[in-house]
Amino acid sequence: MAKRIQLVLNEDVYKLGRFGDLVDVAPGYARNYLLPKNLATFVTPGILKQVERRRELERQRQEELRQKAVEQKAALEKVGSLKIAKQVGENNAIFGTVTSQDVADIIQGSTEMEVDKRGITIPDISSLGSFQAEIKLHSDVSATVNIEVVASE
């Protein structure tokens, strides 16, 4: 079997790795594709130090984001219950449904905190009452918020 070459990626390469990753590739792949397109460089002690430094900076950045998410979670859970007013029809059924955008807007209105609506998980809400919404703030930090759906005046 041919000897493989170790390279450091200069940018993300589909199905191979992310920027800064050390990869083992076939010599032909390196020679004909990765190196001519400047997608990767040969591994040197200096490059390895740069890769380690980048990884450490990325790890620190992720830790700061996680810390910020933990603080946001505490702030959200301190709010208690968020009220969303909806028009009501018969049998306490509301017109339309409560969407994750509604929840994101009410969170921003009451806490000045911007939350990505794609990270909000809510049950199907089609009547008045209390519901739980889960808000993903980071890959491993989620907050649970109570939503109170009330009749609008």
Residue pairs with C-beta under 8 A, 6 or more apart in sequence:
2 26
2 27
3 27
4 24
4 25
4 26
4 27
5 24
5 25
5 26
5 27
5 30
5 42
6 22
6 23
6 24
6 43
7 22
7 23
7 25
7 30
7 34
7 35
7 40
7 41
7 42
7 43
8 20
8 21
8 22
8 23
8 40
8 41
8 42
8 43
8 47
8 48
8 51
9 16
9 17
9 18
9 19
9 20
9 21
9 23
9 34
9 39
9 40
10 19
10 38
10 39
10 40
10 41
11 19
11 39
12 18
12 19
13 34
13 39
13 40
16 23
16 25
17 23
20 51
20 54
20 55
22 43
22 48
22 51
23 40
25 34
25 40
30 40
33 39
34 40
35 41
41 47
65 138
66 138
66 140
66 141
68 138
69 137
69 138
69 141
70 141
72 113
72 137
72 141
72 143
73 137
73 141
73 142
73 143
75 111
75 113
76 107
76 111
76 113
76 135
76 143
76 145
77 143
77 144
77 145
79 110
79 111
79 145
80 146
81 130
81 145
81 146
81 147
81 148
82 103
82 106
82 107
82 110
82 145
82 146
82 147
82 148
83 106
83 148
83 149
83 150
84 98
84 102
84 103
84 106
84 147
84 148
84 149
84 150
85 150
85 151
85 152
85 153
86 94
86 95
86 96
86 98
86 128
86 149
86 150
86 151
86 152
87 94
87 95
87 151
87 152
88 94
88 95
88 128
88 151
88 152
89 95
91 127
92 127
92 128
92 129
92 151
93 126
93 127
94 125
94 126
94 127
94 128
94 149
97 124
97 125
97 126
98 122
98 125
98 131
98 147
98 149
99 117
99 122
100 117
100 118
100 120
100 121
100 122
101 117
103 115
103 117
103 120
103 122
103 133
103 135
103 145
103 147
104 114
104 115
104 116
104 117
104 120
106 147
107 113
107 115
107 135
107 145
108 114
108 115
115 135
115 137
119 135
119 136
119 137
120 133
120 134
120 135
120 136
121 133
121 134
121 135
121 136
122 131
122 133
122 134
122 147
123 131
123 132
125 131
125 147
125 149
127 149
128 149
128 150
128 151
129 148
129 149
130 146
130 147
130 148
130 149
131 146
131 147
131 149
132 144
132 145
132 146
132 147
133 144
133 145
133 146
133 147
134 142
134 143
134 144
135 142
135 143
135 144
135 145
136 142
137 143
